[in-house]
Amino acid sequence: MLSIKEVSIGTSMSRIFVVGIIPSFLIQAFALDPTTVGYNETWGPAISILNVITGFALLFVFALTTKLFGDDNNPYVRITGTIAFVTQCIFVQDSFAGPLASNSDNAFLTTNEILQTTGTNGPVWALFLGIFTITVLRSSNVNLLPNWGVIAGYGAAILVMINGVGSAFGIIPDAANLIILVLGGVILYPAVVWALGVSFQVSLNQADQEGVK
């Protein structure tokens, strides 16, 4: 079980992640010119900052989820949670790649070339993220999650993995891949993260009730 402090941190970080996803999506959906491909000098730094914030918050959620759901009866959660945490660390550390390359006068590669290179981590990140989510949903502590969180979790895990594999091998049309990405990564997965924040609080309430008994 989690301590009171861990529950407080985990709940706050889950909310920060969800709140941070909203402006990031709005910028990319409405502020950027869909006909222009590549790094945007105006909005790129803002998106990078939001990626660091949401990525940092997600690391806390992963760590606490692994601790809460990955007990001795659920070793798969503990192992896949560690893998997801490490993968997320690698993913987040590239968040400033765009601004860094854009502001470098002696860059060997262009900003877009660097972003394409760092973006190659995405498909594997999505695959590990989906696997971790499914192991949590199949753990013995899944009752800590609200029903809507479980449903959203399966939907998000499947769609995120499809998006990762599809984008890597080019087996899904770009239009369909975009729909899958928005539904799985912008709607369903933030719902799962919010539900995990709820589960942290539920675990504390259950521990208090058992203490009273």
N, C-alpha and C positions, 0 to 999 in steps of 0.2 A: 504493500500500500504506500501511498504518497503522504508526505508530511503536509501540515497546514501551509507552510511556506511554498512547498513545491506545487500544491494545488493552486495557490494564488498566482504563482509565476506562470504555470501552465495555462490557466484560464486566460490570463492577460495576454500571453503570447499568441494563443489561438485567435483571440479577437483582433490583435494587431495584424496578424496575417490576413484575416478576412477583410478588414478595413483597408489594408494596403493594396489588396488585389483590385479593388474597385477603381481607384483613380488610374492605376496602371492600365487596366483594360479600357477605360474611357479614353485615355490619351491615344492608345494604339488604334482604337476603333473610330474615333471621331476627329482627333487633332492631326493625325498623320495622313498624308496624301497616299491613298491606296495605289496610285499609279506610279509612285516613286519607290523603288526598291533600294534598301540599304540603310545605313546609319543616318539619323536625322540630327543635325547639329543643334536644333532648337530644343527638341523634346528628348533626345537621347540621354543627356545627363539626368533628367528627372526620372526617366524610366530606370536608369542604372541605380539611382539612389533608392527608388522604391523596391527594386530587386534585392538590394542588400538588406533593407528593412524586413521585407517579407521572408527572405531566405534565412536571415538570422533568427526571426521568430519561429520559423518552421523547425530549425535545429532544436530549439527547446521543446517543441511539441513532440518531435521524434524521440528525443531522449527520455522524456517523461512517459510517453506512450509505451516505449520499450520496457521501462521499469514497471509500469502498472500492469501491462498485459503479458509481459514476458517472464512470468515466474517459473518455478521448476516444472510445472505441468505444461508449459508452453515454450519449449526451447526454440521452436522455429521463429517465434516472435522476437526472441532475444537476439537470434543470429541475423535474421533479415532486417531487424531494426538497426543493428550495428552497421550492416552493409548500407542501408538507406541513409544513415547519419553521415557516414564517410563520403558517400556519393554526393550528398547535399552540400557538404563542406567544399568539395571540388567544384560543384556547380556554382556556388555562391562566390567563390574567390575570383571568378571570371567576370563578375558583374560590372566592374569598372574598366573592362577591356576596351569598350567603345570610346569613352571620354579620354582614356589614357593614350590610345593610338591617335585620336583626333587632335590632341594637343601636343603631340610629339612632332618636332620638325625633322627629325632624323629617322623616322620609322622606316624599316626595311619593307614592310608590307602595308597596304592600304588598310584603312579602318574596316572596310567591308570584308577584306580578305581575312583579317584577324578575327572578326566576329564569326565568319564562316568556320574558321578553325576551332575556336572555343565552343561553338555550337554543336560540334560533333559529339559532345558529352550528352546532349539532350535525349536521344533515343534510349540509351542504356539507363540514364537517370529515370526516365519514365517507366521502363520495364521494372527496375528495382523498386520504384515507388509503388507500382501496382501490386507486386508480389508482397511487399511489406503490409500493404493495406489489407489484402486478402487474408494473410496469416493472422492479423489482428481480429478480423471479422470472424474467423474460424476458431478463435481461442476460447478457452473456458470462461473468460471474463467478459465475453461479448455482451452479457446482460447489463453491463455498466453503460452501454451506449443506448440512446433513444432509438426507437424503431426506424424513424425517418433517417437517422444517421447510418444505420446498417444498410438500408436500401440505397441511399446516396453513395455509400462506400463501395458497394459492389458495382454500381453503375460507373462511378469515377474510376475505379481500378481497371475495369475492362476497357473503358474508352481511352484512358491515358496510355495503357499498354498498346492498344490498337494504333493510337496516334504515333507512339514511339517507333513501333515496328514498321508502320505504314510509311512514315516519313523517311526512315532509313533505307528502305528497299524500293520506295516509289511505287507501291502497289495500290495506293489509294489516291484518287484524283484530288487535286489541290482544294477544290471547293468543298468536297466531302471531308477532307482532313481538317479544314478550318472549322467546319461545323462540329466535328468531333472534339477538336481542341477547346472550343468555346464551351460546349456542353459539359465536357469532362473536367477541363482544367480551370474554367472560370466560374462555373455554376456548381457542379456536383462536388468537386474536391474541396473548395472552401467550405461547403456545407459539412463535409466530413471532418475537417479540422475544427470547425465550430462544435460539432458533436463530441469530438475528443475532449474539448474544453469542458463540455457538460459532464462527460464521464469522469473527469478528474474530481469535480465537485461531488458527484454521486458516490464515488469511492470513499470520500471523506465522510459523507453522511452515513454510509453503511458502517464505516469503522466506528463512528460515534454511537450508532444504534447498538452495535455489538458490545461496545464498552459499557453501555447502560445495562444491557442484559447480564 
